[in-house]
Amino acid sequence: FDYGPPYHCHTFWQYLSYEKYGKEHPEYFALVNGKRVGGNRKGDLCLSNPDLFGIFREQLWKFVAKGDTWGAKMYEISQNDESHPCECANCQAEVAKYGYSGFYLNFVNRLADELKAKRPDLYISTLLYHSTVDLPKGGVRPRDNVIVKLCDTRSNEAASLAEPCNAEFRGFLESWGKIAPNLLVWDYAGVYVNPAVLFPFASEFGMGDTYRMFHENHVMGVFIEHPGAYDMHDLKYYLESKLFENPQLETKALIIDFMTGYFGAAARPVLKARRHLDRIRRERNGYITFMPLCEKFDFVRLDDLKLMATLWDEAEAAVKDDPKRLARVKRCRGSQDALLRFRLSDPKVEDGRFVFDPVTFDCGKGPARIVKDGKSPSGEAVRLPKEPKGLFVGLYAPTEGKHTFEATFPPAKDGEYAWYEFKDVRVPKPAQNVFYFSKRWNPHLGIYHPNLNGKTCTLRVYAKFAEEIDIARVELAPQVDNNGKERK
């Protein structure tokens, strides 16, 4: 099966554009906190508005005409991403009768009936996502030409669906499996918040139980969202492929088969490291959702990371004369090393100040480097080329997609360290943020500490200027008001 236009998910905004209709017909769009809003990540649609069905029907037939040119079989009609359902009285009255998923499915089913009357060979697919994962009320069921895609945004990605921690999604799966003629699962192979996207979790050991549960609950297929080269993706791709062919295969045997063939002499220490990661997750109740904060990986302690690093070192030594397998080991240990680097970069806390010494900086592949410096408090400094106007400092918040602070300060006195201070620097919440020095974004400093979330801080940089710039220390101190309370 292939999708026709406009896309395979989150298509409300492409059927009914806020840019096209928002000014003249704000009533088409979701009422959220008293305002009509539209757009893929802002608001959904006012599905109780009678005009919407005609607009969607006209658009659907245009998309079908295009999709016929390549034999498309599915057309997506689904809610926007990370947006809000309509809060108007008419929509809420429908939600009270049918639940949001039932209200939503009623709209989709009407379009499916229109499609089936002329094109019984085609399907409409739609998402069960956030507000629509609960079972509908009032007897609403998906039509037989509707494919519902149940999105797993709540489960522990490091655990199988058979484990108690995933009882909620297991309940959704079992309920929809009983009423949906065509059920797909939208699954997440990795996580999506930097830098956690690189961190390790041993989900491979539970994949067999999960896929068997999909099969038992009449799932016709699985769409797996892969965020690039995530943790141990070589092994996980292999398991997905084999379990798609036959979900009754025994996971342990598949893993050993892969490890032996892929890593050769390095298989034993690699498998031992992955088993350790899985064991501590179970013992310490590690819970990794598809968009976790970095502190969710705290079940992996520094001593665990050092132990696993020793095992990965052993694996590299075992295949040191086999270039292909050595390259595989080095690549697959990347997630373990990423978490170790992150854990080593945790700031020190001194008298309520968060202190970042040079070891916590990421100098990347640019011109910045860490050097020995006897005048630095830690004995080291980050050295970077001298900038014409002094030292540039910026704070970028990936979660907001914008810069929340930028400044340039000139040298106070060449050749000697001095403190450069900035007040009212806001660290957004959640604190997945990056301070960068120079317009090259190199070096940079990850600000991931949960105790800095949402705080207004004073930023202090201890630096000196000579032929190059040396940064010896960075401090962030949450500011307080006149009553001694932290400012927000």
N, C-alpha and C positions, 0 to 999 in steps of 0.2 A: 504494500500500500504506500502511496505517496501523497503528500499534502498538496492541496491547491493553495492559491493565494488567499489572504495576504501573508499568513505566517502560521506557525504550528502552536502558538500559545499567546495568551494575553492580547486578544484582538478587538476588544470592545472599542478602543480608541481608534483603531484603523477602519472600523465600520462606520463610526460616528465621531468625526474629528472635532475636538473642542475649538481648534483654530477656524474651522469652517462654520460651525453652528453656534459656538459659545456666545457670541455677541448678540445675535438676534433671537436665539432660543436657549437661554440659560436653563430653562425648565427641563431640557433634555438630560441634564447632568445631575450628578448626585448632590444632594443637600447635605453638607458636612459642617457641623458647628455653625449653622445658620447661613452658610454661604454655598452657592452653586460652584462646584469645582469639577474640572475635567482634565484628562491626560493620563497616560499610562501609570504614573506613580503618584497621582494626586487624588483622583476620585473615579468611581465607577459611573454608571448611568442610572437615571430614574426609570427603572424598568416598568413602572406602572403608567408611564406616559403613553397614551395610545398611538402617538405618531411614530414611536421607535420601531414598531414591527414593520411598517411599510418601508422605512429607510433601510432596515437590515435586509428585508426580502429583496429589494432592488439591488443592493450591493452584492448579496449572495449570488444572484444569477449572473452578475457581471464577473464575479470571481470564478464561477463554474465555467463560463465561456472561455476564460483564459486557461483554467486548469485542464480543460478537455484537450488542449493542444499537446499536453504531455501525458495524458491518461491519469490525472490525479483522481484519487478515490475519497479523500477526506478533506473536510473544510472546517476549520476551527472557528468556533464562536465561544469566546470565554472572557471572563472578567479580567480587568486590568491588574497589573502587578503592584503589590504593596500599597494598594489604594483602599478607599473606604466605601462601604455600601451606602446607599441613599437613606437619609433619615427622615424623609418627608412622611406626612401622615398616611398617604395612600400606600406607599411602599411598606411602611411599618405594619399596616393593617394586613397586607398580604403575607408578610413575614410571620405575623402572629398565627395565621391559619396554616401555613405550609412550612414554616421554617425558612431560613434564607436559602438553603439549598433547594427546597421545593419551589419557592418563588422564582428562583433563577432557572430551574429546570423547566418550569412551565413555559417560560419565554423560549428556551432552546427547543423544547418539544414542538411548539407551534411552527417554528422554522423547519424542523425535521419533517413535520407532516407535509409542509409545502414542497420540500425537496422530494420526498418519497412519491408524491402524486405524479411527478413528471420524470424523476430520475431515481428509481428504486435501487439502482446499482451503487449509489453514493451514500456516504455517511457524513454526519456532523460529529466532530469531537469537541469535548469541552472539559474544562478543568474543575476538579473538586479541590479547592485550594483555600486555606485559611477559613474564611467565613462560610464556605460551602462544603466542608468535609463531613458535617453531621448529617445523619440520615434525614430525608425529607419527612414532613408530616402530611396528614390529610390524604394519604394513599398515592402521592405523586411518585411516578417511576419513570426512568429514562425509556424513551421509545427504542424499538429494536434496531433502528438505524442511527442511534446515538451511541458514541463511544465516550464513556466517562473515564477521565484520567485522575486517579486518586493520588494526590501529592503528599509525600511524607516529609513534612517540615518540622515535625515534633519529636520524632524518635531519636533514640541514642544511636548514632551512626556507627559507634564502635561495638555495638551488641547486635545479636540476632533478634528477629521479631519474636522468637520463642521465649526470650528472657522476660522476667516480670517487669523490668523498667519500660518495656515497650508495649505494655498491655493496652494503652490507649489507642495506638494506631492499629494494633491487632484487632481491636474491637471494630474500628472503622472498616478494616479489610473484610472481616467476616460479615458485617452487616451489608455492605455494598455488594459483596460477592453473592448474596442471596437474592438481590433485586435487580442487578444490572445485567442486561443481556450481553454487553460488551464492556469488560472492565480492563483497563490498563492501569499500571502503577507507574508513577513518576518518582524515581528514586534518585538519591544524591550519593555519588561515590566519594566525594570529598567535602571539604568545608570552604567557606567563601568570605572569610574576614582576614585581612592581612594583619600580621604575618602568619596567623594560624593556618592559612591555606597550605603551608608547607609542613605542618607538624604531623607526627606519626600517631596512628591509632590502628590497632590490629583487627580490623573488621573482617579479615579473610576467614577467621575461624568460625564465624557464625553465618557465613553466606549460604551454606547448604541448607540450614534450617529455614532461613528466610525464603529461599527460592522454592523449597518444598511447600511452605505455607502459602506462597503465591499460587502454586499449582493447585493445592487443595481447595482454595477459595475461588477457583474459576477465573483466574487472571489470564487474559489472552496474550499479554505481552508486557514488557517492561521497558520504559524509556529511562536510561541512566544518564544523568547529567555529570559529565566529567570535566572538572576544572583544570584541564591540562595535565602536566606531569605531577600529579599529587602523590601522596605517600604510597610507596610500594605498588605503583600502578601496573608494573609488569606482571606481577602475580595476580592482581585483582582482575585485570583484563582476561587473563587466562581462565580464572575460575568462572567469571561471567559467561565466557564462551562455552565452556564445558557444561555448566549448569543450565544454560539455555537449551542445549541439546538434550540433556537428561537431568532433571532436578533431583532424581533419586541417587545420583552418584555420591559416593562417600567423600566428604570434604577433606578429611585427614589424608586419605590416599592421594587425592588430587594435589594437595599442597606438597606432599613428599615427592610426588612425581615431578612437579614443576621445579622444586628446589634442586633435586638431583640433576635434572637435565639442564637447568639454566645456570646454576652456580657451580656444578661439579664438586670439587674438593672443598669449596667454601660453604656447601649446603648446610652442614651441621651447625656451625656457629651462627649463621644467618637465621636458621630456624629457631635456635635457642634464644636469640635476641627477640624475635617476634613473639615467641611463647611467653617470655618474661613480660613483655609489654601487655599482652592479653591478660596474664595472671594478675598483675597489679591493678589493671582497670577493673577487674571483677572484685578484687579484695577491697579496693578503695572507692568503689561505686563511681568510677569515672563516667561522666555523661557528656557526650560530644554531639551537639546538634549541628545542623548544616550551616548555621551562622553563629559560632560560639565566640565568646570573648576569650582572650588568651589564658585567663586564669582557670578556664575549664580544663586545661591540661596540667593543672597542679597535682593530679594524681601521679604524674611522672616526676619523681623527685630527682635532685641532682645526683644522688648516689646511684639511682637507677640508670640515669643517662651515662654516667661514667662506666658502670658495669657493661651496658650495652655497647658503648664505644670500644671497650676492650674486646668484646666478641666480634664487632665489625673489623677491628684491627686484625684479629686472628683470621677472619675470612679473607681479608686482603692478602695476608701472608701466605695463605693456603693456595692462592691462585696467582702469585706474583709473577710466574713465568707463563701465564696464559693471558695475553693482552685482552682478548674479547671478554673473558669472564671477569677479569680484574676491572674492566670498564663497567660491567654490569653491577658489580659489588659497590663500586664508588658511587654510581648513580643512585642505587637503591638505598644507600645509607644516608642520602641527602636530607631526608626528613628528620631522622634522628639527630643529625648534626645541626640542622636548623633550630630545633628545640634546645639543644645544648648551648648554642651560641646565644639564643634568646635568654635562657636561664642565667648564663654568666653575665649578661648585660643588665641584670636587675640593678637599680640604683641603690646606693646606701642611704639610710635615713639618719640624719644628725640634727637633733633639736628641732624636729618638725620640718627640716629642709630635705629635699630629695637631691642627692649629690650624684652626679654623673662624671666619672673619671674617664680618661682616654680609652681604657679597655672596653668601655661600653659603646664606643662609636663604631659605626660601620663605614669604613673608608672605601668600600667597593673597589672598582678597578680604575678610579680616577687618580689625579695627581696627589691627593691627600695621603698621608701615611703617619703611623705612630712612631715617635722617636724618643730616645732617652733624654731627660732634661732634669738636671739636679735642682733647678729652681721651682719645679712643679711640685705640688703637695704629694703627688703619687709617684714622682720620679719619671713620669712620662708626659708627653704632650702630643696632640694631633697637629701636624704641620701641613699647611696648605699654601699655595702660591699667594703672594700679596695682591690684594685687590686695589684698584686705583682710588676708590673712595673709602677704603677701610674694610671692616668686616660686615658682611651681609648675613642677617639672621632671618629665618622665616619659619612659620609653623603651618603645616598643611594637615587638614583633617580628611582622610579618605572617606570616612563615614558621612561627611557632609559634602564632599567633592569640592572643597574650596580652601583657600588660604585664610587663616583667621588672624595671622599676625605677620608683619614684615617690617624690618628696620635695618638701617645701616649706621654703624658708628665709626667715627674716625679714631685713629690711635691717640691715646692720651700722652704717651711718651715713648718714643722708639726705644726698643731694646729692654724694656722693663715690664714686668707683669702689672696689670691693673684690672680692677673690677669694672665691668660695664653693666649697668643695671637698667631694666625696663619693668615698669609696673603695669598692672591691668592686662596681663596676658591671659587670655581665656583658653583653657584646655577643654575642648568639647567632650561631651559624653556620648557614647563610651569612649574611653581614652585610647583609641587606636590611631595615634597621631605621630607625626614625624617632624622634628626640628631639623632644619638643614642649614648649612653654612656655606655661603657663596651661591651664586646663580647657577652653578653646575649641579646643585643638589648633592654635592659631595664635599666633605663628609656629612653624614646625617646621623640622627640620634632618635631611636624609637621611643616614644613616650607611651608605655603600655601599662603603667602601674594603676591598679583599680582605685587606689587612694588619691589619684589625681583627677579622676573622672569629674567633669563639670566644674572644676575649681578655677577661680580667678587667682592668678599667681604673680609673684615677682620673679622675673627671670634675671639671673646674674651669670655673666660669662667672665671667666678669669683668663685673660689673653695678653699676649705681647706682640709687638710689631718690630720686625727687623727686615732683613731681606725677604723673609717669609713671615707668615702669621702662625703663632703657636697658641693653641687652646688647651689649657691645663685642667680646667674644671668648669662644669656647668651646674647651676643650682636652680631649683624651682621651689619656692616657698609659698604655700597658700596664704593669701592675704586675709586679714581680719578687719572687722569694722570697729567702731569706737567702743562697743560693748564686748569686744574680744571674741565675737562669733565670726566664723569663716564667711567671706563674701562669696556670693554665687554670681 
